[in-house]
């Protein structure tokens, strides 16, 4: 079998599971957003007469219609969402969960007449140069667009805009690829030559060429397991705001070390360095502390506190090495579950 045949076969396998997600708002709402009165009347509308503002992608992962996509695709609380399958049939969207840490969301749709569930592969053994295929609703307009490329980087860390308000979040452990990932591809599958999903297309770097990123599928598989077992995504919560210490931060704040998590509040009125009632608060962590290590592993710019919590669960007890002034403390903390947003229906 030629390389071309392998690509075609992989695309044919995954395509029946790929869906498009549309984002729309009521005409009156859009008119209030735009600088010119009445301009919304000339914008494209969906079947309900709402203004279509964009789109994303997703893929079906279960026979009862569970869909994986990006959290940022369905973050706007004022928007309405709908899913379209390969035949163009529409289904309303129920948002089951948004991952509070990763750019992942799990949706529920009415399964279409003819569909397939995506096969989830593994990303741990990816190699640089390995062929990958990205599929999605490019630019929110070109459904089922296919692009090919290679894995061009592993375990990447980027800062990405996470919602319509311009908030940012740090995404870790990403797969970098030169397969074209355009706006609208977000939430679609990144697959290998076996047609298995190894990542969720998540971000592009504007101003660069052929640099896109996908979230490793294992992160979504963990979320899926939580949904199926608990009905929600369970993430451990520590309750501190911090800056990762480095040489520059050490000089700026006069810190005794150039590594660790420096516990400090953001410069926002009413903000807290330690969330009241959180596990860190209960354990006695204080603003100005430097968390040096977790379970004996040092915290630094390459391995953050979030990284340390990645493979933990609510109820786990971790031991933190903390520097308070010149005193080094050992503080055990039992993690609790991060509060979840209740499922909601955002269909028509």
N, C-alpha and C positions, 0 to 999 in steps of 0.2 A: 504493500500500500504506500502510495506517495505521500509526502508531507501535505500536499494540497488535499488529498483524499481524507487524511486524518482531521484536518481543520473542518472540512465540510461535514464529516460524520459527527464531530463534536458539536458543531452548531446545530445540526438537525436534532441531536439528542436533547439539547438544553432549551431550544427555542419554544416548545409548547408550554414551558413553565414560566416564561418571561412575560411580565405585565407592564403596562404603562400606568402611571399615576398622574392625574391631572389636578391642578390647584386653581381654584376660582373663588371669586368674591362677588357679593351682590353689587349691582350697578351703583346704588346710592353710596355704598361704602367706598367704592373706587373713585367716584366723583369727588368725595371729600379728600381723598389722598392726592388727587392730581391738581396741578396749578391752574388749569384752564377748565372752566365750567362746561359740562356737557361732552367733554372729549371722550368719556367712557362709552358713549353711545356708538362710537365708531370702532371700538375694539372688538375682537372676536369673542363670541359667547358660547357657552356650553348648552346642552339640551334643556336646561332649566332657565336659560336666559341670564345666567351669571357670567361675569367677565372672566375669561380664562387668562390667568396670569403666568402660568408656567407649568412645568411637569417634571416628573422624575421616573424612576424605574423600580422594579422589584422582581421577585421570583417566588413561585409557589413551592412550598417545602413539605406540604402534607395533604392528604386526601380530603381533609375537612376545610381546606382553604386558608391555611396559615401562610403569610407572605412576609419575607424579609426585605427590608429596605433601609435607607439611612434615616436617622433621627431628624436631620436637618431638612429632609424632604417634607415632613409633616409637622413642623414646629410652629407654624403660624396659627394661633388660637382663633383668629378671625376668618380663616379660610375654610373652604369646603373642599373635600377630596372625593375622588372617584377613581376606580380601577377599571382598566380596559384590558381584556385578554387579547390573544392573537387574532381572533375573529372580529374584534371591535365591540363585543358585547360588554355592557357596563355593569359594574357591581359597586354598591355603596361600600364604604370603608368603616370598619370598627378598629380603633387603635387599642390594641391589647396592652402594649407596654413600650416605653421608651427607656433605653439603657441610660442611667444617669451619668455614666462614665464614658462609654464608647458611642460612636455615631451610628447606633443601630436602633431600629424600631421593628416591632413585630405587629403585623396587621392581620385582620381576618376579613375574608371576602367570601362571596358565594361561589363555590367552585364552578368554572365554566363547563360547557358540555364536553369539549374536547381539550384535555390538558394533560400534562405530565408533571410529576413532582421532580424537582431538581435533586440530583445526587450530590451530596456533600462530600467533598474530598478532604485532603489534609494539606496544610501549608508548611508544616515544620520541616519537611525535607526538600523544599524548593531550592533550586540551584540558579545562580546567575546565568543568564542566557537561555533559560528554559522557555519554550514557547507558551504564551498565554493568549487568551481571546477575551475581549471585553464586549458585552452586549447590553444594549439599552435604548432608551427613547432619546436619541441625541437631540440636543437643543429643545427638548420638549415637543418636538415636531416630527422627527424622522424615526418612526417606530421600528424596533428590531434592527437597529444599526449594529453592524459587526465590524470590529477592528482587531487586528492581530499585532503582536509584538513579542517582547521577551521580558522576563524578570530582569530589571536593571538595577535593583537595589533591594535590600532586606532590612528589617527592623528600623525603619525610618521614623523620625520624630518630626512632626510639623505642627504649626499653629494655624488653625483654620477658623473662618467665620462660621458660627454655629446656628445663627438664626437671622431673621429679618431686621433685628435691632442692631446688628453688628457685633454681638457678643462673640468672643473667641474661646476656643478650647484647644487643649493640646492633645493630639492624637499620637499614640505611641505604637511601635511595633508594626508599622505599615509595610505593605508590599509596594515597591516602586516598579512601575512598568512604563515602557514607551508605547504600548498599545493606546490609541487615542481614547481618552476619556473626556467627553465634552459635557458641558452643562446639560442636564437632562439624563445623562448616563448614571447619575448618582443613584445608588441603590440597586443597580443592575449587577448581574453576576460576572465575576472574572473567573474563567474556567481554564482547565488544562486540556490536553489533547484527548483525554478520555471523556470529556464532557462533564467533568466533576467540578463543582464550585469550590474554588480555593480562596476566594475573597469577595468582598462586596465593594464595588467601585464607589469611591468616596470623595475624592478631591483632585483638583488640578492646580498647578502653579501658574497663575496668570503672568504673562510676559516671558514664559519659558516655552520651549518646544519639546514635545514628546516626553513630558514628565507628568505622570499621573500616579495616584495612590489608591490602594484598596485595603480594606480591613480584613485581616486573616479570618477565615471562616470559623476557626475554633472559638473566637470570641462570641460569635452569633450562636454557635451550637450550645455554648454554656447558657446563654439567655434562653434559648429554646427549651433546654432541659428544665430550667427554672419555671418557665411558663407551664410546661406540661405537668410538672410535679406540684408546684405551689400556686399556680395561677397568676404569678407575677415574677418580675425579675428581682432577685435578691442580691443586694450589693452591700458589703460591709461599710460601716460608717465610723470614722474616727473623730472628726469634728474639729480640725485645726485649719487655720489659714497660714500659709508659710511661703517663704522664698527659699529657693535652693541656694545655699551659700557657695560662693566662689571667691577668688582673690579680690575682684572688684567690690563685691558686697562686703567682704571682710574689711576693706579700707573704708567704705562708706559708713558702716555702722560700728566700726571698731571692734569687730568680733574676734574672739581668741582663736578661731579656727576658720579654715576656708572650705569646709565641706559640711554636710548635714542640712536639715530643714530648719530654717530660722523662723520661729513662730511669731508672726506679726500680722496685725490687721491691715486691711486695705484702707486707703484714705477716702473712705465713704462714710458720711454721717450715720451713726447707729451701727456700724460694722463691729464685729467681734473677732479677735484673734482666736479665741476658744469659743465654740458654739455652746451657749448655756445648755446644760443638761446632757451634753454629748458624752460619749465614753471618755474622751480626753479630759473634759471638765470634771467628771466624776473621779478620775484617777489622779487629778491634781496637777496636770500640765498647766504651765503659766505662760503668758505672753512674754517674749524675750528668751524663752528656752530655745536651745538648739538640740533637735533630735538627731543624734549622731548615727544611730544604728537601729535596726529592727531585727530581732532574733539573731544578733551577732553579725549581720551584714550591713556594711557601711552605706549611708545614704549620700549620694553625690549627684553631679549633673547628669551622669550617665544612668544612674539607678536612683530614681526618685522615690518619694514616699508612696505615690500612687502605684509605682511598679511593685513595691513591696506588698501592697494590699491586693494586687491583681489576682493571686491564686488563693486568697483567703475567703472565709465565709462568715456570716453573722454568727456570733457565739464563740468564735475562735479567740483565744487569749494570746496576745503577742507581748514580747518583752522588749521594751525600748530603752536604749541608752540615751540619757538626756544630760546635757551640760547646762547648768544654771549658775551663771557667774563663773566661779572657779570650782564649783562643786559638781561632781559627776554622780548622777543618780541612775538607778535602775527602776523603771516603772512598768509593771505589768498592766495591760489594758485589755479588757474584754470588748470585742467589737460588737456593735449592734447593727441592725438592719436599717439601711437608709430609707427614709419615707418615700413612698411611691405615689405617682399620679394615678388616680383611679381610671379604669378603662372608660372610654367615651366613644360615642358614635358621631362621626363627622361625615356622614353621607349627605344626601340632599337635605 
